[in-house]
Structure formats: C-alpha cells, structure tokens
Amino acid sequence: MTTKAQPNDAAASDAQTSTKDGKTVTVTLFKSINGTRESHRATVRGLGLRRMNSVSTLEDTPAVRGMINKVSYLVKVV
C-alpha cells in the first residue's frame, strides 16, 4: 500500500504548487459563522473553511479576493 501512496502524494503536491503564477493566499476562519447571513456562510464554505481555526490555501484570483472581502470580519489572511 505504501508504494501506491507515494506516487499519489507526489502528484498531489505538484497540483497544489502549480498555479498560474505560483501565487496563493492562505485564509483562516477565526470567528464563528453562527448568527451570520446564509450567503456569508456559503462564502466561507466556498473558501474551503469548515470550522473555526481551519486553514485553506487558495489560488490568488480576483474572485477569491472578493470572497475574502465579503467575509473579512470572519477570516484572516495569513
């Protein structure tokens, strides 16, 4: 099993680092989404954040920047 996992791990790491310009942004959910608007909750989920203190590394695009701006009171850019 370990021989199968090694090639997949290498491919996964290549996929994470191969962005258009190599620019990424890391966001952390530092405030609970309880009591927030449903659209803001959906935006947090769209950023790949599930629970408090979860971290997600995303491609730095205008769409992602807009999502971060929308829920800026809930997330921090690391």
SEDOVEX-395086 format. One record per residue: x, y, z of N, C-alpha, C in turn. Coordinates in steps of 0.1 Angstrom, whole numbers, padded with zeros to 4 digits, always signed. Layout:
# SEDOVEX-395086
XYZXYZXYZ...
//
This chain:
# SEDOVEX-395086
+0008-0012+0000+0000+0000+0000+0008+0013+0000+0020+0012+0007+0028+0024+0007+0034+0028-0006+0036+0018-0015+0042+0021-0028+0032+0029-0037+0019+0026-0035+0009+0032-0043+0006+0047-0037+0008+0049-0024+0005+0062-0018+0016+0072-0022+0028+0067-0024+0039+0077-0026+0038+0084-0040+0035+0077-0051+0033+0085-0063+0021+0094-0063+0010+0091-0056-0001+0099-0055+0002+0112-0046+0010+0110-0036+0014+0121-0028+0022+0131-0036+0031+0126-0044+0039+0135-0052+0031+0143-0062+0021+0136-0068+0012+0142-0078+0003+0153-0071-0001+0150-0059-0009+0159-0051-0001+0172-0048+0011+0170-0044+0019+0182-0040+0022+0190-0052+0024+0184-0064+0026+0192-0076+0014+0199-0080+0002+0194-0078-0010+0200-0082-0013+0213-0072-0008+0212-0060-0010+0223-0051-0001+0235-0054+0011+0232-0059+0021+0243-0061+0020+0248-0075+0013+0241-0085+0014+0246-0098+0001+0254-0101+0002+0267-0097-0008+0276-0101-0003+0285-0112-0012+0293-0117-0008+0301-0129+0005+0309-0127+0006+0317-0117+0018+0325-0114+0024+0320-0101+0019+0309-0095+0025+0305-0083+0020+0313-0071+0010+0321-0073+0006+0330-0062-0006+0323-0055-0005+0322-0042-0015+0317-0034-0018+0326-0022-0030+0324-0016-0034+0331-0005-0039+0321+0006-0035+0323+0018-0039+0314+0029-0048+0321+0038-0060+0315+0040-0070+0322+0049-0073+0313+0061-0077+0319+0072-0080+0312+0084-0094+0317+0089-0103+0308+0093-0116+0312+0098-0113+0314+0113-0114+0326+0118-0111+0329+0132-0123+0332+0140-0134+0334+0134-0146+0338+0141-0157+0328+0137-0166+0325+0146-0177+0315+0143-0187+0321+0133-0193+0312+0125-0203+0317+0115-0217+0317+0121-0218+0313+0133-0231+0313+0140-0237+0327+0140-0249+0329+0136-0256+0342+0136-0252+0350+0124-0245+0345+0114-0242+0353+0102-0253+0350+0091-0252+0358+0081-0261+0356+0069-0258+0343+0062-0268+0337+0056-0267+0325+0049-0257+0326+0037-0257+0337+0031-0248+0339+0019-0234+0340+0024-0232+0346+0036-0218+0346+0042-0213+0332+0046-0222+0324+0051-0219+0310+0054-0215+0303+0042-0222+0305+0031-0219+0298+0018-0206+0303+0013-0203+0315+0015-0190+0321+0010-0178+0314+0018-0180+0313+0031-0170+0307+0039-0167+0292+0035-0178+0285+0032-0177+0272+0027-0170+0271+0013-0173+0281+0005-0167+0282-0008-0152+0284-0007-0148+0291+0003-0133+0293+0006-0127+0280+0011-0135+0270+0014-0129+0257+0019-0127+0257+0034-0134+0265+0041-0133+0266+0055-0145+0259+0062-0142+0251+0071-0153+0243+0078-0156+0248+0092-0146+0248+0100-0148+0252+0114-0138+0262+0118-0139+0267+0130-0130+0277+0135-0116+0272+0135-0107+0281+0132-0092+0279+0131-0089+0269+0119-0098+0267+0110-0094+0259+0098-0087+0268+0089-0078+0262+0081-0069+0270+0072-0071+0264+0058-0071+0273+0048-0072+0269+0034-0063+0278+0026-0056+0271+0017-0047+0278+0008-0053+0278-0006-0055+0290-0012-0063+0291-0024-0054+0299-0034-0058+0297-0047-0052+0305-0057-0056+0320-0056-0047+0328-0058-0049+0343-0056-0055+0349-0069-0069+0349-0069-0076+0354-0081-0085+0365-0076-0090+0373-0085-0100+0384-0081-0112+0378-0075-0117+0366-0079-0129+0360-0074-0126+0356-0059-0115+0350-0056-0112+0346-0042-0110+0359-0034-0103+0369-0039-0102+0382-0032-0115+0388-0028-0125+0387-0038-0138+0392-0035-0145+0384-0024-0144+0371-0024-0150+0363-0014-0144+0366+0000-0130+0368+0000-0124+0372+0013-0129+0385+0018-0131+0395+0008-0135+0408+0012-0149+0407+0018-0158+0399+0012-0172+0398+0017-0173+0393+0031-0164+0384+0035-0164+0378+0049-0152+0382+0056-0147+0394+0054-0134+0398+0060-0135+0399+0075-0147+0401+0081-0149+0401+0095-0148+0387+0102-0148+0377+0093-0148+0363+0098-0134+0356+0096-0127+0361+0086-0114+0354+0082-0102+0363+0084-0091+0357+0084-0078+0364+0084-0069+0358+0073-0062+0367+0066-0053+0363+0056-0039+0361+0063-0034+0349+0062-0022+0345+0069-0010+0349+0060
//
